[in-house]
Amino acid sequence: MRIVQVKRRTTYEKRYSVKMGELTTKVTYIKKYLFGMPVKTLHKYRETYYGEVKDTKDCMLFI
């Protein structure tokens, strides 16, 4: 078993953008694991409908 791992996981989330309003998009989280337990989120990004990759800081989480 590895001590330190880096895993990528994609989920669907509802986000809110000022320009587009509410949208459902795929958000990918890259996390660092230590002995199988998540330690830190290294990066999270989303893919637009046109295939562009954007950071999730430009849109808010919609609950």
C-alpha positions as CSV (number, residue, x, y, z in Angstrom):
1,M,0.0,0.0,0.0
2,R,1.3,3.5,-0.9
3,I,1.8,6.0,1.9
4,V,1.0,9.1,-0.2
5,Q,-1.5,9.0,-3.1
6,V,-3.0,11.7,-5.4
7,K,-6.5,10.9,-6.7
8,R,-8.8,12.7,-9.1
9,R,-12.6,12.4,-8.7
10,T,-15.3,14.0,-10.8
11,T,-18.8,14.8,-9.6
12,Y,-21.8,16.8,-10.8
13,E,-22.6,19.9,-8.9
14,K,-25.0,22.8,-9.2
15,R,-23.1,26.1,-9.5
16,Y,-24.3,29.7,-9.9
17,S,-22.6,32.1,-12.3
18,V,-23.6,35.8,-12.6
19,K,-23.6,35.7,-16.4
20,M,-25.2,32.3,-16.9
21,G,-27.3,31.8,-13.8
22,E,-27.7,28.3,-12.3
23,L,-25.9,25.5,-14.1
24,T,-25.1,21.8,-13.5
25,T,-21.5,21.0,-14.3
26,K,-18.8,18.4,-13.8
27,V,-16.4,19.5,-11.1
28,T,-13.1,17.6,-10.7
29,Y,-11.3,17.5,-7.4
30,I,-7.6,16.5,-7.1
31,K,-6.9,15.4,-3.5
32,K,-3.9,14.2,-1.7
33,Y,-4.3,11.1,0.5
34,L,-2.2,9.9,3.3
35,F,-2.7,6.2,4.3
36,G,-6.0,6.3,2.4
37,M,-7.4,9.3,4.3
38,P,-7.9,12.6,2.5
39,V,-5.5,15.3,3.7
40,K,-5.7,18.2,1.3
41,T,-7.5,19.4,-1.8
42,L,-4.8,20.4,-4.3
43,H,-7.0,21.7,-7.1
44,K,-10.6,21.8,-8.2
45,Y,-11.7,22.8,-11.7
46,R,-14.8,22.5,-13.9
47,E,-15.3,21.8,-17.6
48,T,-17.6,24.0,-19.6
49,Y,-20.1,22.9,-22.2
50,Y,-17.6,23.9,-24.9
51,G,-14.7,21.9,-23.4
52,E,-12.9,24.7,-21.7
53,V,-11.3,24.1,-18.3
54,K,-12.0,26.8,-15.8
55,D,-11.2,27.3,-12.1
56,T,-14.2,27.0,-9.7
57,K,-13.5,30.4,-8.1
58,D,-15.4,32.3,-10.8
59,C,-18.8,30.6,-9.9
60,M,-20.4,30.0,-6.5
61,L,-21.8,26.8,-5.1
62,F,-25.6,26.7,-5.4
63,I,-27.5,25.0,-2.6
